[in-house]
Amino acid sequence: MNKIIIALDFSTEKEIFDFLNKFNEPLYIKLGMELIYAFGLEIVEKIKKLGHDIFLDLKLHDIPSIVRKAMKNLAKLDIQLINIHCSGGKQMMEAAVAGLKEGSVNKKLPLCIGVTQLTSTSKEIMNNEILIPGEVDDVVISYAKLAKEAGLDGVVCSVHEVKKIYEICGDDFLTVTPGIRLGDDLINEQHRIATPELAKNNKCSHIVVGRSITNNKQPQEVYKKIKKVMEE
């Protein structure tokens, strides 16, 4: 599969469409909380009209009934991918899937994935601040197994956990991996990062790339370079 998702971490609509207009091919775009809270869900329709696929990265996490109703409404946007937090529990994840099915009448059902641990979360943060003991890998694998049981299509994880997830959940389970950086890029706040080459070797189904593409003066060339790595 090896899909490349571009995270649009911009502050204005002009920046968004100036960036998108540099490409002459359909892209897979991640829209997160910053853009949705700034411009509303209307930005989804505007980008869809350009022919791009949408990963709506809102990381829902609430009581099951609220998540179900929210997902029912979001499914009407006819997006390709959406996510929730696995830490909300199995019942919440099941409710999310049920809501998507209810809202996808006459539309293709969006894929739903669960966030295991953010790639900004280190072992120290997980143990000492979130108060979850053990290794990050073990927690991620446990959440992935729970997501599979709840009917989710995959999880958000780092590249480093992908192989173990496939062993537990099967090769058709999606592994959407943020924290992808080119070798000379800054790490920023991410801890569990990786290069496109490592993502390819670990057979990640989707990679999410943000600043390495969007901050570059020639984003098309960087995108082509990463695409070549993933397709070789």
Buried (B, 14 or more C-beta within 10 A) or exposed (E): EBBBBBBBBBEEBEEBBEBBEEBEEEBBBBBBEEBBEEBEBEBBEEBBEEEBBBBBBBBBBBEBEBBBBBBBEBBBBBBBBBBBBBBBBBEBBBBBBBBBBBBBEEEEEBBBBBBBBBBBBBBEBBBEEEEBEEEBBEBBBBBBBBBBEBBBBBBBBBBBBBEBBBEEBEEEBBBBBBBBBBEEBEEEEBBBBBBBBBBBEBBBBBBBBBBBBBEBEEBEEBBEBBBEBBEE
